[in-house]
């Protein structure tokens, strides 16, 4: 019988993971702390009209453990979503748009939860939470897009909420070297993934 390869992640996920790691390497060598601060997300940045930080903050990280954990999470949750959209040009562009949209919504969720928060937020975990939310519906549908209120979707949502309550209470994100966990972004990103996977799949022609 034909053996399945041990590593068969879609190329879009591989590019995403390698890109996150490569960008953090560039960040450590090329960006000063002040430059990172201008690209990170805070309510003050948005109030000043720096809306691009909703995107730029997704591609910055606080430490090597932080970026590696996010890359592993993308590798774990992203493949079913990438395959759902398809790996051709159209599907790949929709995947990128979906990922970025989930990340932007996650960032807005973080900002709206506490408009006075001064801690800068960086990292891809909000967008990756969107991949997790989308994956929950694909798991529910056994490879297709299952109902929003399916048992698997609700169960995974509750589990993710509990994890993030713990992060919020502890004030820490594993691997983030003492940085506070942006649990608001995680929950907003997850909800975005659950809600947007259907329309996005149709946009991809699936």
DOKEKOL-446929 format. One line per 3 residues: for each residue x, z, y of N, C-alpha, C, O. Coordinates in nm, 4 decimals. Atoms other than C-alpha are relative to their C-alpha. Layout:
N
X:Z:Y:X:Z:Y:X:Z:Y:X:Z:Y; ...
This chain:
206
0.0825:0.0000:-0.1199:0.0000:0.0000:0.0000:0.0863:0.0000:0.1254:0.1979:0.0519:0.1279; -0.0738:0.0087:-0.1266:0.1034:-0.0692:0.3555:0.0061:0.1366:0.0666:-0.0950:0.2055:0.0799; -0.0166:-0.1281:-0.0676:0.2458:0.2330:0.5310:-0.0320:-0.0118:0.1484:0.0037:-0.1096:0.2140
0.0225:-0.0071:-0.1431:0.1223:0.3317:0.8744:0.1279:0.0511:0.0678:0.1914:0.1430:0.0160; -0.1192:-0.0509:-0.0701:0.4080:0.3772:1.1252:-0.0223:0.1423:0.0469:-0.1336:0.1796:0.0838; 0.0104:-0.1385:-0.0441:0.4819:0.7380:1.2148:-0.0325:0.0078:0.1492:-0.1022:0.0988:0.1941
0.0219:-0.0016:-0.1446:0.4787:0.6510:1.5840:-0.0640:-0.1316:0.0394:0.0015:-0.2359:0.0396; 0.0690:0.1241:-0.0359:0.2173:0.4001:1.6926:-0.0863:0.0176:0.1247:-0.1963:-0.0368:0.1337; 0.0725:-0.0182:-0.1249:0.1098:0.5124:2.0377:-0.0102:-0.1331:0.0733:0.0838:-0.2126:0.0699
0.0145:0.1235:-0.0783:-0.0275:0.2301:2.2556:0.1097:-0.0108:0.1061:0.1587:0.0898:0.1574; -0.1105:0.0196:-0.0937:0.2294:0.0773:2.4866:-0.0320:0.0580:0.1374:0.0584:0.1022:0.2083; 0.0362:-0.0558:-0.1297:0.0335:0.1913:2.7921:0.0312:0.1494:0.0065:0.0735:0.1993:0.1108
-0.0288:-0.1430:0.0042:0.0733:0.5548:2.6847:0.1504:0.0242:0.0002:0.1993:0.1166:0.0654; -0.1459:-0.0128:0.0012:0.4421:0.5086:2.6107:0.0559:-0.0206:0.1403:0.1416:0.0555:0.1853; -0.0461:0.0272:-0.1366:0.4954:0.3578:2.9566:-0.0344:0.1175:0.0916:0.0466:0.1568:0.1755
0.0402:-0.1138:-0.0824:0.3013:0.6447:3.1146:0.0931:0.1186:-0.0215:0.1413:0.1781:0.0749; -0.0848:-0.1160:0.0302:0.5046:0.9137:2.9369:0.1430:-0.0204:0.0494:0.2009:0.0680:0.1125; -0.1362:0.0297:-0.0450:0.8401:0.7465:3.0022:0.0050:-0.0019:0.1526:0.1015:0.0456:0.2125
0.0040:0.0054:-0.1452:0.7368:0.6842:3.3629:-0.0029:0.1374:0.0634:0.0665:0.1605:0.1624; 0.0055:-0.1358:-0.0538:0.6496:1.0497:3.4256:0.1372:0.0666:-0.0065:0.1809:0.1313:0.0887; -0.1319:-0.0621:0.0178:0.9859:1.1614:3.2871:0.1027:-0.0649:0.0912:0.1836:0.0045:0.1529
-0.0958:0.0703:-0.0852:1.1821:0.8933:3.4726:-0.0210:0.0355:0.1469:0.0756:0.0520:0.2215; 0.0274:-0.0350:-0.1394:1.0084:0.9756:3.8002:0.0453:0.1424:0.0316:0.0919:0.1698:0.1422; -0.0484:-0.1354:-0.0276:1.0884:1.3444:3.7620:0.1528:0.0006:0.0090:0.2103:0.0725:0.0908
-0.1460:0.0103:-0.0101:1.4526:1.2545:3.6969:0.0397:-0.0509:0.1380:0.1333:0.0006:0.1991; -0.0279:0.0520:-0.1341:1.4483:1.0496:4.0183:-0.0277:0.1062:0.1060:0.0455:0.1184:0.2041; 0.0336:-0.1069:-0.0952:1.2797:1.3394:4.1978:0.1128:0.1017:0.0114:0.1472:0.1443:0.1216
-0.1041:-0.1031:-0.0020:1.5541:1.5831:4.0980:0.1273:-0.0501:0.0681:0.2011:0.0286:0.1274; -0.1227:0.0543:-0.0572:1.8300:1.3467:4.2149:-0.0175:-0.0506:0.1433:0.0758:-0.0449:0.2234; 0.0146:0.0728:-0.1262:1.6782:1.1738:4.5160:-0.0843:0.0707:0.1055:-0.0755:0.0365:0.2235
0.0910:-0.0616:-0.0962:1.4222:1.4029:4.6786:0.0409:0.1433:0.0310:0.0717:0.2212:-0.0592; -0.0238:-0.1375:-0.0409:1.4869:1.7171:4.8775:-0.1292:0.0801:-0.0153:-0.2368:0.0230:-0.0329; 0.1186:-0.0848:0.0086:1.2508:2.0131:4.8603:-0.0983:-0.0319:0.1127:-0.2197:-0.0281:0.0928
0.0864:0.0335:-0.1134:1.1182:1.9170:5.2021:-0.0772:-0.1287:-0.0253:-0.1950:-0.1384:0.0089; 0.0673:0.1264:0.0307:1.0399:1.5630:5.0863:-0.1069:0.0197:-0.1061:-0.2153:-0.0380:-0.0977; 0.0989:-0.0297:0.1030:0.8656:1.6953:4.7762:-0.1208:0.0674:0.0630:-0.2348:0.0395:0.0258
0.1093:-0.0688:-0.0672:0.6611:1.9214:5.0032:-0.0933:-0.0942:0.0731:-0.2138:-0.0698:0.0787; 0.0847:0.0950:-0.0724:0.5366:1.6249:5.2048:-0.0807:-0.0882:-0.0942:-0.1807:-0.1469:-0.0531; 0.0696:0.0831:0.0983:0.4282:1.4436:4.8873:-0.0933:0.0805:-0.0890:-0.1760:0.0232:-0.1599
0.0853:-0.0871:0.0788:0.2620:1.7446:4.7223:-0.1378:0.0107:0.0640:-0.1575:-0.0281:0.1792; 0.1384:-0.0089:-0.0467:-0.1097:1.8177:4.7560:-0.0317:0.1410:0.0486:-0.0093:0.2392:-0.0222; 0.0542:-0.1243:-0.0541:-0.2479:2.0910:4.9806:-0.1211:-0.0355:0.0864:-0.1313:-0.1485:0.1340
0.1108:0.0266:-0.0928:-0.5714:2.1234:5.1809:0.0492:-0.0396:0.1386:-0.0113:-0.1239:0.2049; -0.0527:0.0323:-0.1329:-0.3591:2.1129:5.4962:0.0445:-0.1457:0.0088:0.0256:-0.2106:0.1117; -0.0425:0.1400:0.0006:-0.2129:1.7759:5.3966:-0.1195:-0.0932:0.0156:-0.1138:-0.1907:0.0906
0.1187:0.0846:-0.0114:-0.5594:1.6285:5.3525:-0.0626:0.0135:0.1381:-0.1081:-0.0854:0.1957; 0.0561:-0.0202:-0.1327:-0.6806:1.7846:5.6769:0.0776:-0.0784:0.1052:0.0218:-0.1200:0.2068; -0.0838:0.0761:-0.0932:-0.3895:1.6103:5.8499:-0.0095:-0.1505:-0.0233:0.0584:-0.2283:0.0438
0.0191:0.1427:0.0261:-0.5013:1.2765:5.7065:0.0937:-0.0593:-0.1020:0.0986:-0.1813:-0.1178; -0.0954:0.0507:0.0991:-0.2365:1.2511:5.4347:-0.0677:-0.0127:-0.1373:-0.0327:0.0578:-0.2320; 0.0775:0.0169:0.1227:-0.4783:1.1311:5.1663:0.0833:-0.0562:-0.1146:0.0466:-0.0427:-0.2313
-0.0847:0.0551:0.1062:-0.1985:0.9570:4.9794:0.0550:0.1089:-0.0910:0.0963:0.0804:-0.2034; -0.0530:-0.1076:0.0840:-0.0895:1.2980:4.8515:-0.0868:0.0253:-0.1227:-0.0404:0.0855:-0.2195; 0.0835:-0.0089:0.1201:-0.3860:1.2868:4.6113:0.0613:-0.0809:-0.1143:0.0427:-0.0482:-0.2315
-0.0652:0.0849:0.1007:-0.1866:1.0154:4.4316:0.1460:0.0411:-0.0207:0.1907:0.0573:-0.1343; -0.1433:-0.0292:0.0144:0.1766:1.1026:4.5068:0.0246:0.1308:-0.0743:0.1233:0.1430:-0.1469; -0.0191:-0.1290:0.0671:0.1316:1.4606:4.3827:-0.0074:-0.0121:-0.1513:0.0496:0.0700:-0.2231
0.0126:0.0199:0.1455:0.0409:1.3255:4.0365:0.1324:-0.0369:-0.0653:0.1514:-0.0154:-0.1850; -0.1245:0.0516:0.0560:0.3890:1.1816:3.9938:0.1196:0.0887:0.0330:0.2346:0.0478:0.0173; -0.1032:-0.1007:-0.0218:0.5835:1.4926:4.0943:-0.0230:0.1152:-0.0978:-0.1353:0.1379:-0.1427
0.0132:-0.1156:0.0886:0.6540:1.7956:3.8756:0.0915:0.1119:0.0469:0.1832:0.0909:0.1262; -0.0736:-0.1166:-0.0450:0.7915:2.1443:3.9163:0.1250:0.0318:-0.0776:0.2106:0.1063:-0.0297; -0.1161:-0.0303:0.0845:1.0450:2.1505:3.6335:0.0002:-0.0964:-0.1173:-0.0965:-0.1688:-0.1408
-0.0060:0.0818:0.1218:1.1638:1.9729:3.3198:-0.1037:0.0436:-0.1035:-0.1708:-0.0424:-0.1604; 0.1058:-0.0388:0.0942:0.9382:2.1853:3.0952:-0.1384:-0.0454:0.0453:-0.2216:-0.0834:-0.0371; 0.1298:0.0414:-0.0540:0.6454:2.1022:3.3242:-0.0269:-0.1465:-0.0305:-0.1331:-0.1797:-0.0832
0.0232:0.1426:0.0219:0.6887:1.7253:3.3037:-0.0021:-0.0336:-0.1487:-0.0787:-0.1199:-0.1917; -0.0017:0.0292:0.1438:0.7722:1.7303:2.9319:-0.1305:0.0429:-0.0664:-0.1803:-0.0261:-0.1554; 0.1282:-0.0432:0.0552:0.4575:1.9305:2.8531:-0.1110:-0.0975:0.0365:-0.1985:-0.1256:-0.0455
0.1017:0.0975:-0.0391:0.2478:1.6839:3.0507:0.0168:-0.1312:-0.0756:-0.0820:-0.1947:-0.1126; -0.0235:0.1225:0.0768:0.4120:1.3894:2.8752:-0.0506:0.0158:-0.1435:-0.1113:-0.0761:-0.1985; 0.0488:-0.0258:0.1365:0.3375:1.5463:2.5355:-0.1522:-0.0002:-0.0019:-0.2128:-0.0545:-0.0943
0.1459:-0.0022:-0.0069:-0.0231:1.6085:2.6418:-0.0567:-0.1409:0.0138:-0.1572:-0.1742:-0.0490; 0.0450:0.1390:-0.0146:-0.0602:1.2457:2.7526:0.0127:-0.0744:-0.1320:-0.0733:-0.1551:-0.1672; -0.0218:0.0640:0.1295:0.0818:1.1347:2.4185:-0.1035:0.0456:-0.1022:-0.1396:-0.0301:-0.1924
0.0981:-0.0540:0.0944:-0.1675:1.3574:2.2357:-0.1413:-0.0492:0.0297:-0.2154:-0.0843:-0.0621; 0.1388:0.0272:-0.0363:-0.4852:1.2783:2.4294:-0.0252:-0.1432:0.0442:-0.1391:-0.1898:0.0407; 0.0186:0.1308:-0.0597:-0.4237:0.9334:2.5753:-0.0268:-0.1161:-0.0942:-0.1022:-0.2062:-0.0574
0.0155:0.1183:0.0841:-0.4071:0.6962:2.2750:-0.1427:-0.0447:-0.0283:-0.1691:-0.1645:-0.0178; 0.1352:0.0516:0.0253:-0.7801:0.6884:2.1860:-0.0639:-0.0622:0.1240:-0.1433:-0.1557:0.1136; 0.0566:0.0540:-0.1228:-0.8651:0.6251:2.5508:0.0592:-0.1383:0.0283:-0.0135:-0.2315:0.0626
-0.0652:0.1296:-0.0229:-0.6096:0.3447:2.5877:-0.0518:-0.1050:-0.0976:-0.0750:-0.2197:-0.0594; 0.0513:0.0964:0.0995:-0.7308:0.1824:2.2655:-0.1445:-0.0378:0.0281:-0.1849:-0.1515:0.0042; 0.1387:0.0301:-0.0345:-1.0919:0.2093:2.3788:-0.0074:-0.1086:0.1059:-0.0914:-0.1981:0.0968
0.0006:0.0999:-0.1067:-1.0128:0.0073:2.6924:0.0599:-0.1327:-0.0440:0.0270:-0.2374:0.0117; -0.0706:0.1192:0.0426:-0.7947:-0.2406:2.5061:0.1377:-0.0067:0.0616:0.1610:0.0485:0.1691; -0.1397:-0.0004:-0.0421:-0.4256:-0.3142:2.5421:0.0429:-0.1291:0.0685:0.1611:-0.1489:0.0964
-0.0293:0.1200:-0.0770:-0.4502:-0.6514:2.7146:0.0057:0.0304:0.1487:-0.0086:0.1458:0.1889; -0.0113:-0.0219:-0.1452:-0.4122:-0.7019:3.0911:-0.1211:0.0709:0.0601:-0.1059:0.1646:0.1385; 0.1207:-0.0597:-0.0568:-0.7741:-0.6159:3.1712:-0.0139:0.1465:-0.0406:-0.0366:0.2328:0.0441
0.0128:-0.1365:0.0476:-0.7873:-0.3059:2.9563:0.1067:0.0920:0.0560:0.0797:0.2084:0.0855; -0.1100:-0.0810:-0.0525:-0.4504:-0.1842:3.0793:-0.0222:0.0352:0.1463:0.0070:0.1471:0.1886; 0.0290:-0.0278:-0.1415:-0.5536:-0.2168:3.4448:-0.1129:0.1012:0.0131:-0.1092:0.1882:0.1000
0.1094:-0.0970:-0.0033:-0.8768:-0.0302:3.3741:0.0512:0.1384:-0.0394:0.0108:0.2389:0.0190; -0.0579:-0.1287:0.0390:-0.6787:0.2418:3.1965:0.0737:0.0635:0.1180:0.0573:0.1826:0.1445; -0.0733:-0.0518:-0.1153:-0.4508:0.2783:3.5006:-0.0968:0.0497:0.1070:-0.0779:0.1577:0.1629
0.0979:-0.0399:-0.1009:-0.7498:0.2885:3.7369:-0.0729:0.1270:-0.0424:-0.0980:0.2151:0.0399; 0.0683:-0.1188:0.0518:-0.9246:0.5436:3.5150:0.0888:0.1230:0.0146:0.0435:0.2277:0.0608; -0.0960:-0.1112:-0.0072:-0.6150:0.7650:3.4978:0.0157:0.0480:0.1440:0.0094:0.1680:0.1710
-0.0200:-0.0363:-0.1403:-0.5590:0.7555:3.8743:-0.1270:0.0610:0.0594:-0.1199:0.1571:0.1360; 0.1261:-0.0522:-0.0522:-0.9280:0.8130:3.9507:-0.0237:0.1433:-0.0469:-0.0647:0.2288:0.0316; 0.0137:-0.1367:0.0507:-0.9395:1.1187:3.7257:0.0947:0.0941:0.0731:0.0583:0.2073:0.1049
-0.0967:-0.0824:-0.0717:-0.6262:1.2482:3.8971:-0.0423:0.0284:0.1428:-0.0252:0.1401:0.1918; 0.0466:-0.0190:-0.1379:-0.7705:1.1949:4.2454:-0.1169:0.0989:0.0027:-0.1207:0.1879:0.0876; 0.1140:-0.0915:0.0056:-1.0962:1.3701:4.1503:0.0479:0.1416:-0.0325:-0.0038:0.2392:0.0220
-0.0568:-0.1313:0.0323:-0.8941:1.6535:3.9982:0.0603:0.0638:0.1250:0.0403:0.1825:0.1507; -0.0591:-0.0510:-0.1230:-0.7006:1.6888:4.3238:-0.1053:0.0439:0.1002:-0.0901:0.1475:0.1648; 0.1078:-0.0373:-0.0908:-1.0203:1.6923:4.5284:-0.0681:0.1279:-0.0468:-0.1062:0.2124:0.0343
0.0584:-0.1216:0.0543:-1.1619:1.9554:4.2953:0.0829:0.1220:0.0341:0.0293:0.2275:0.0681; -0.0900:-0.1100:-0.0353:-0.8577:2.1722:4.3555:-0.0151:0.0376:0.1474:-0.0272:0.1553:0.1814; 0.0069:-0.0256:-0.1444:-0.8788:2.1358:4.7329:-0.1336:0.0619:0.0387:-0.1370:0.1575:0.1161
0.1323:-0.0485:-0.0384:-1.2547:2.1930:4.7571:-0.0273:0.1403:-0.0522:-0.1090:0.2128:0.0045; 0.0209:-0.1336:0.0553:-1.2347:2.5059:4.5414:0.0541:0.1080:0.0920:0.0034:0.2202:0.0923; -0.0575:-0.0989:-0.0920:-1.0212:2.6806:4.8032:0.0692:-0.0736:0.1144:0.1856:-0.1123:0.1041
-0.0521:0.0769:-0.1131:-0.9736:2.5116:5.1391:0.1122:0.0721:0.0740:0.1797:0.0121:0.1577; -0.1038:-0.0765:-0.0684:-0.7374:2.7877:5.2515:0.1261:0.0169:-0.0845:0.2216:0.0815:-0.0414; -0.1163:-0.0145:0.0884:-0.4943:2.7616:4.9590:0.1204:-0.0706:0.0609:0.1114:-0.1871:0.0997
-0.1202:0.0585:-0.0604:-0.1428:2.7016:5.0886:0.1032:-0.0411:-0.1046:0.2047:-0.1020:-0.0709; -0.0950:0.0362:0.1048:0.0300:2.6574:4.7521:-0.0039:-0.1504:-0.0249:-0.1111:-0.2049:-0.0510; -0.0014:0.1438:0.0303:0.1417:2.2947:4.7043:-0.0206:-0.0240:-0.1489:0.0286:0.0518:-0.2325
0.0283:0.0334:0.1398:0.0207:2.1329:4.3838:0.0663:-0.1322:-0.0356:0.0532:-0.2306:0.0371; -0.0590:0.1224:0.0528:0.2163:1.8766:4.1845:-0.0269:-0.0049:-0.1499:-0.0505:0.0979:-0.2134; 0.0125:0.0138:0.1441:0.1806:1.7376:3.8352:-0.1124:-0.0929:-0.0411:-0.2057:-0.1197:0.0345
0.0950:0.0974:0.0545:-0.0142:1.4989:3.6165:-0.1115:0.0641:-0.0806:-0.1931:-0.0068:-0.1394; 0.0923:-0.0653:0.0928:-0.2237:1.7620:3.4389:-0.1463:-0.0253:0.0334:-0.2298:-0.0261:-0.0571; 0.1381:0.0312:-0.0342:-0.5420:1.6848:3.6337:-0.0429:-0.1339:-0.0577:-0.1509:-0.1455:-0.1157
0.0297:0.1319:0.0560:-0.5291:1.3170:3.5361:-0.0024:0.0048:-0.1522:-0.0866:-0.0595:-0.2151; -0.0054:-0.0104:0.1460:-0.4344:1.4079:3.1783:-0.1211:0.0758:-0.0525:-0.1677:0.0489:-0.1633; 0.1245:-0.0668:0.0378:-0.7311:1.6445:3.1658:-0.1131:-0.1012:-0.0085:-0.2034:-0.0876:-0.0911
0.0976:0.1080:0.0082:-0.9367:1.3331:3.2352:0.0098:-0.0756:-0.1315:-0.0917:-0.1148:-0.1891; -0.0173:0.0643:0.1313:-0.7871:1.1727:2.9249:-0.0588:0.0862:-0.1104:-0.1196:0.0347:-0.2042; 0.0567:-0.0912:0.0991:-0.8847:1.4821:2.7263:-0.1526:-0.0063:0.0008:-0.2154:-0.0115:-0.1049
0.1448:0.0099:-0.0094:-1.2415:1.4664:2.8560:-0.0523:-0.1286:-0.0598:-0.1524:-0.1284:-0.1315; 0.0402:0.1294:0.0559:-1.2663:1.0977:2.7697:0.0161:-0.0007:-0.1515:-0.0697:-0.0519:-0.2234; -0.0246:-0.0040:0.1441:-1.1148:1.1583:2.4256:-0.1075:0.0792:-0.0725:-0.1414:0.0475:-0.1865
0.1036:-0.0802:0.0647:-1.3803:1.4216:2.3539:-0.1231:-0.0841:-0.0321:-0.1863:-0.0655:-0.1360; 0.1161:0.0858:0.0265:-1.6532:1.1599:2.3841:0.0300:-0.1057:-0.1051:-0.0589:-0.1450:-0.1807; -0.0369:0.0974:0.1017:-1.4621:0.9105:2.1716:0.0027:0.0667:-0.1375:-0.0390:0.0067:-0.2365
0.0031:-0.0758:0.1257:-1.4135:1.1770:1.9022:-0.1444:0.0236:-0.0420:-0.1790:0.0093:-0.1592; 0.1412:-0.0216:0.0286:-1.7839:1.2587:1.9292:-0.0643:-0.1256:-0.0587:-0.1472:-0.1173:-0.1493; 0.0590:0.1257:0.0448:-1.8686:0.8922:1.8776:0.0730:-0.0658:-0.1153:0.0420:-0.1792:-0.1517
-0.0771:0.0535:0.1138:-1.6194:0.8443:1.5890:0.0596:-0.1373:0.0321:0.0454:-0.2323:-0.0448; -0.0645:0.1247:-0.0407:-1.4297:0.5745:1.7751:-0.0775:-0.0771:0.1049:-0.0229:-0.1659:0.1702; 0.0800:0.0556:-0.1086:-1.7126:0.4749:2.0047:-0.0223:0.1105:0.1036:0.0275:0.2219:0.0871
0.0246:-0.1015:-0.1028:-1.8322:0.6575:2.3149:-0.1256:0.0774:-0.0371:-0.2357:0.0224:-0.0376; 0.1107:-0.0843:0.0389:-2.0510:0.9470:2.2078:-0.0752:0.0551:0.1192:-0.0332:0.0367:0.2335; 0.0815:-0.0563:-0.1082:-2.3191:1.1262:2.4094:0.0721:0.1114:0.0749:0.1547:0.1832:0.0186
-0.0641:-0.1014:-0.0836:-2.2160:1.3517:2.6959:-0.0251:0.1398:-0.0543:0.0635:0.2252:-0.0498; 0.0348:-0.1345:0.0448:-2.3952:1.6497:2.5459:0.0112:0.0148:-0.1513:-0.0579:0.0965:-0.2122; -0.0262:-0.0140:0.1420:-2.2696:1.5983:2.1926:0.0717:0.1312:-0.0305:0.1333:0.1908:0.0578
-0.0574:-0.1284:0.0398:-2.1488:1.9020:1.9987:0.1506:0.0058:0.0234:0.2021:0.1062:0.0727; -0.1450:0.0022:-0.0184:-1.7828:1.7988:2.0054:0.0368:0.0049:0.1480:0.1284:0.0770:0.1875; -0.0285:0.0037:-0.1440:-1.7890:1.7232:2.3785:-0.0205:0.1384:0.0612:0.0639:0.1863:0.1369
0.0290:-0.1324:-0.0556:-1.9500:2.0577:2.4626:0.1009:0.1026:-0.0513:0.1494:0.1863:0.0248; -0.0962:-0.0948:0.0561:-1.7216:2.2482:2.2255:0.1372:-0.0114:0.0637:0.2001:0.0892:0.0965; -0.1307:0.0192:-0.0632:-1.4072:2.0932:2.3700:-0.0028:0.0419:0.1469:0.0960:0.0941:0.1984
0.0119:-0.0408:-0.1405:-1.5349:2.1531:2.7251:0.0066:0.1519:0.0130:0.0727:0.2042:0.1027; -0.0029:-0.1466:-0.0035:-1.5940:2.5219:2.6521:0.1412:0.0504:-0.0266:0.1896:0.1404:0.0421; -0.1363:-0.0424:0.0322:-1.2502:2.5561:2.4928:0.0937:-0.0239:0.1170:0.1770:0.0611:0.1482
-0.0858:0.0317:-0.1136:-1.0836:2.3846:2.7891:-0.0285:0.0937:0.1174:0.0630:0.1341:0.1892; 0.0349:-0.0933:-0.1070:-1.2748:2.6058:3.0323:0.0597:0.1373:-0.0260:0.1104:0.2013:0.0662; -0.0556:-0.1310:0.0345:-1.1648:2.9202:2.8473:0.1506:0.0019:0.0241:0.2037:0.0970:0.0814
-0.1445:0.0088:-0.0218:-0.8011:2.8076:2.8492:0.0312:0.0100:0.1480:0.1259:0.0778:0.1877; -0.0290:0.0028:-0.1435:-0.8203:2.7474:3.2224:-0.0420:0.1277:0.0710:0.0142:0.1613:0.1752; 0.0305:-0.1325:-0.0534:-0.9907:3.0794:3.2925:0.1196:0.0915:-0.0219:0.1564:0.1694:0.0661
-0.1198:-0.0795:0.0286:-0.6908:3.2403:3.1237:0.1128:-0.0374:0.0958:0.1821:0.0499:0.1480; -0.1027:0.0441:-0.0950:-0.4572:3.0281:3.3376:-0.0294:0.0522:0.1402:0.0610:0.0945:0.2122; 0.0358:-0.0465:-0.1329:-0.6504:3.1234:3.6483:0.0226:0.1486:0.0174:0.0685:0.1928:0.1228
-0.0182:-0.1452:-0.0070:-0.6418:3.4957:3.5689:0.1480:0.0361:0.0008:0.1917:0.1234:0.0758; -0.1432:-0.0305:0.0091:-0.2732:3.4926:3.4747:0.0773:-0.0550:0.1189:0.1825:-0.0028:0.1558; -0.0685:0.0612:-0.1137:-0.1814:3.2690:3.7673:0.1192:-0.0838:-0.0391:0.1999:-0.1202:0.0464
-0.1175:0.0735:0.0463:0.0682:3.0798:3.5525:-0.0414:-0.1237:-0.0776:-0.1481:-0.1282:-0.1388; 0.0140:0.1180:0.0838:0.0986:2.7389:3.3950:0.1195:-0.0053:-0.0933:0.2331:-0.0044:-0.0460; -0.1141:0.0063:0.0914:0.3106:2.7218:3.0769:0.0924:-0.1164:0.0332:0.0484:-0.2303:0.0487
-0.0969:0.1037:-0.0306:0.6293:2.5329:3.1514:0.0176:-0.0304:0.1458:0.1021:-0.1122:0.1822; -0.0062:0.0317:-0.1425:0.5738:2.5359:3.5263:0.0909:0.0937:0.0767:0.0909:0.0933:0.1998; -0.1021:-0.0840:-0.0625:0.8448:2.7946:3.5938:-0.0591:0.0924:0.1059:-0.0063:0.1027:0.2166
0.0602:-0.0966:-0.0906:0.6147:3.0514:3.7555:-0.0947:-0.0565:0.1026:-0.1525:0.0200:0.1798; 0.0943:0.0590:-0.0938:0.4068:2.8037:3.9567:-0.1419:0.0337:-0.0424:-0.1693:0.0430:-0.1620; 0.1385:-0.0305:0.0356:0.0346:2.8866:3.9745:-0.0665:-0.1177:-0.0694:-0.0383:-0.2335:-0.0386
0.0715:0.1054:0.0715:-0.1915:2.6941:3.7399:-0.1151:-0.0543:0.0832:-0.1951:0.0232:0.1357; 0.1073:0.0634:-0.0774:-0.4235:2.4468:3.9132:-0.1204:-0.0206:-0.0915:-0.1571:-0.1338:-0.1232; 0.1095:0.0077:0.0965:-0.7145:2.5301:3.6831:-0.1192:-0.0770:0.0565:-0.1938:-0.1403:-0.0182
0.1104:0.0744:-0.0606:-0.9619:2.3844:3.9333:0.0179:-0.1497:-0.0217:-0.0779:-0.2217:-0.0501; -0.0293:0.1420:0.0207:-0.7905:2.0471:3.9048:-0.0218:-0.0386:-0.1459:-0.0723:-0.1471:-0.1745; 0.0174:0.0288:0.1423:-0.7920:2.0677:3.5248:-0.1476:-0.0188:-0.0347:-0.1837:-0.1126:-0.1057
0.1424:0.0079:0.0318:-1.1666:2.1302:3.5086:-0.0650:-0.1209:0.0665:-0.1483:-0.1882:0.0058; 0.0562:0.1165:-0.0688:-1.2498:1.8653:3.7687:0.0448:-0.1294:-0.0673:-0.0342:-0.2228:-0.0812; -0.0501:0.1185:0.0685:-1.0287:1.6115:3.5912:-0.0694:-0.0212:-0.1333:-0.1033:-0.1341:-0.1689
0.0688:0.0101:0.1290:-1.1882:1.6894:3.2546:-0.1411:-0.0546:0.0195:-0.1833:-0.1454:-0.0521; 0.1363:0.0466:-0.0263:-1.5391:1.6439:3.3981:-0.0006:-0.1475:0.0383:-0.0884:-0.2228:-0.0039; -0.0087:0.1407:-0.0392:-1.4322:1.3145:3.5560:0.0199:-0.0893:-0.1219:-0.0414:-0.1956:-0.1323
-0.0231:0.0795:0.1202:-1.3033:1.1892:3.2219:-0.1243:-0.0138:-0.0850:-0.1533:-0.1217:-0.1365; 0.1237:0.0028:0.0787:-1.6257:1.2826:3.0432:-0.1009:-0.0967:0.0603:-0.1657:-0.1724:-0.0118; 0.1027:0.0792:-0.0674:-1.8423:1.1093:3.3020:0.0391:-0.1465:0.0191:-0.0470:-0.2346:0.0173
-0.0428:0.1351:-0.0374:-1.6308:0.8014:3.3768:0.0415:-0.0881:-0.1168:0.0607:-0.2082:-0.0981; -0.0461:0.0822:0.1124:-1.5288:0.6866:3.0276:-0.0989:-0.1113:-0.0312:-0.0574:-0.2224:-0.0644; 0.0988:0.1031:0.0288:-1.8570:0.4994:2.9775:0.0047:-0.1169:0.0958:0.0216:-0.2308:0.0525
-0.0074:0.1102:-0.0966:-1.8595:0.2974:3.3005:0.1343:-0.0727:-0.0038:0.1395:-0.1943:0.0145; -0.1329:0.0618:0.0041:-1.4837:0.2369:3.2690:0.0132:-0.0928:-0.1205:0.0705:-0.2013:-0.1103; -0.0056:0.0848:0.1194:-1.5185:0.1029:2.9148:-0.0782:-0.1285:0.0211:-0.0358:-0.2353:-0.0230
0.0782:0.1212:-0.0288:-1.7890:-0.1369:3.0321:0.0773:-0.0914:0.0958:0.0729:-0.2138:0.0831; -0.0820:0.0779:-0.0922:-1.5591:-0.2455:3.3160:0.1102:-0.0751:-0.0743:0.1501:-0.1849:-0.0355; -0.1031:0.0625:0.0819:-1.2976:-0.3212:3.0519:-0.0559:-0.1010:-0.0990:0.0191:-0.1663:-0.1715
0.0642:0.0955:0.0904:-1.5505:-0.5302:2.8600:-0.0099:0.0499:-0.1417:-0.0147:-0.0304:-0.2349; 0.0037:-0.0578:0.1341:-1.5673:-0.2906:2.5650:-0.1399:0.0499:-0.0339:-0.1621:0.1019:-0.1433
